[in-house]
Amino acid sequence: MGRNYKKKDARDAGAVLKDWTVRRSFQPGDIGCLVFLHGTLYAKEYGYDRTFEAYVAQGLGEFAVSFNPEYESIWIVVTIGQIIGCVAIVRQSEKEAQLRWFFVHPDFRDKGIGTFLLSEAVQFCREHLYETVSLWTTSELTTARQLYMRTGFQKTEEKTHEIWGKLLTEERLELHL
């Protein structure tokens, strides 16, 4: 099951965020909620269409069905019964893991949640002796990209094409552990 976390935010964010907890397993409704959050947030912030939501739904569904806690993990951040962030590590091979579904809801950004999630995911990969952790992002996700780069990820590939209703440059980033 892994560790259960409880974090008190030192900054007062009004009545919205005082505490957040992290779950390391799925509960009923989580997959639908994560798909909804990804779909609506990326549509609002970046103009992605319904095909992005379908892409997230397919991947999360496959992950939930085949989830192996020996090699994979998910961190779901919750406050006041609401999912506000997530990241997962998906096994690609004995030596490589993929970081997926990393997001923090806009109302809860700049509170250290993203840094915490990324740190936990990378630490999990180290503890499970992966040699490389990779991810795909887009060039327009500048804040997340900066966090990846500060963590040591390097761009290894890019491709520009029509996807999710617009022309995007996807970037593959890798961290060698």
N, C-alpha and C positions, 0 to 999 in steps of 0.2 A: 504494500500500500504506500510506503514512503512516509515522509514526514508530513505533519499537518502544521501549517503556519498560521500565525495570527500577527498582524502588523498594526501597530498604532501609528497613525500619521501624526507627526509632531506639529504639522501646520493645521490650523483649523480651516476646513473648507466649508464653513457654514454648517447647516444641518445635513448636508449631503454625505460627506465622507469623514468619519472619525476613525473607523476600524475597517480593515479588509482582511479576509481570510483566503487561503488558497487550498483548493481541493485537488487531489491527485487522482481522481477517478470520475467517471461519468455518473450523473444521476439522471433519472427520467426527465426529459425536456431539454437537457443540455445541448444535444446535437441541433435540435430545431432552433433553439435560442442563438447558438453560435452562428448558424447559417443565416438567420435573420439579421443579427448584428453585422456580420460581414457584408451581407447584401445591401442593407440600408445605409450603413456608414460609407462604404466604398462608392455607392451611387451618389450620395450627397457630397462627399468630399472630392471625388475624382471623376464622377460621371460614368462609372462602369454600369453596364446594362445587366439584364436578368441572367445572361449566360455566365457571369462571374459568380452569382449566387448558386447556380447549378453546379459550377465547377467546385465550389466549396462544399456543397451538399454531397456530391459524389465522393470526394476525397475523405471528408469526415465520416461519412457512412461506412466506407471501406475500412477506415482506421478503427472505428468503434467495433466492427464485426471481427476483425482480425487482431485486435489489440493484444499485445503480449507484454505484460509489465516487467518481464525479465530484461527486455531490450528496449522498451519504448515507455514514454511517459507523456502525461498531459498535466498542465497546471492551469486551473480555472480560478480566476480571482473573482471573489464575490463580496459585495457589501449590501447590507440591508436586503438580503435575498435576491439581489440582482447581479447578473454576470457583468463584470466591467473590464475583463481582460482575459487573455489566454495565450498560451504557446504550447506546442507539442513537439516531441522528438519521435520521428518515425524511422525505424530501421530500414536501411536500403540494402545493406550487406553486412557481413561480419565486421568490416572495417569502416563503413560509412553510415552516418545518420543524416537525416534531413530535418531541418527546423521548419515547422509549418504553423499556419494559423495564428501568427503573432499579431496581437492587436491590444490596444488599450482604448477604451471608450473615450471620446474627446472630453467629456465632463470630468474625467479623472486623470488626465495627462499631467505631466510635470509634478508628479508626486513620488517618483522613484519606482513606480510599478513596472514600467517597461524594462528599466535597468535590472530590477530584481528578477523578472521573468527570464530575461536573456541570460543572466548570470547563472540561474538555477539550471537552465537547459544545457548550457555549456558544461557546467560542473557534472551534470548527469552523464554527458557524453564522455567526459574524462574518466569518471568512475566506472563506466561500462567499457572502457578501453577502445572506444572508437578512435580511429586515426584522423578522420576528417568529419566535419559537420558542414553541410551545404544548405543553401536555401536559394529560392528564386524570389526576386522582388522586381519592382519596376522603378525606373529612374525618377519618377515623380514622387515617390515616397521618401522624400529627402530626410525627414527627421529619423525615421527608422533606419535608413541607410547610414546616417551619421553614427547612430548607436552601434550598428553592425561593424562599421570601420573602426570605431574606438575599441571595440572588443577584439579586433584583430582579423576580421574577415577581409578577404581580398577578392576583387572581381576577377573571374576566370573566363567569363563568356558573356556575350550580349547578343540579343537579336531584336530587331524592330519589325513588328508585324501588326496586322489588324487582329485585335483580340478584345473581348468584353465590350464590344461596341465602339472601339476607338483605336487609333494608331498608338501603340505603346512600345517602349523599349524595355524588354525584360532583361534582367541581369542575374547571372548565377554568381553567388558569392560563396567562398569556401574558407573555412578555418581549419588549419592543420594543427592537431593537438599534440 
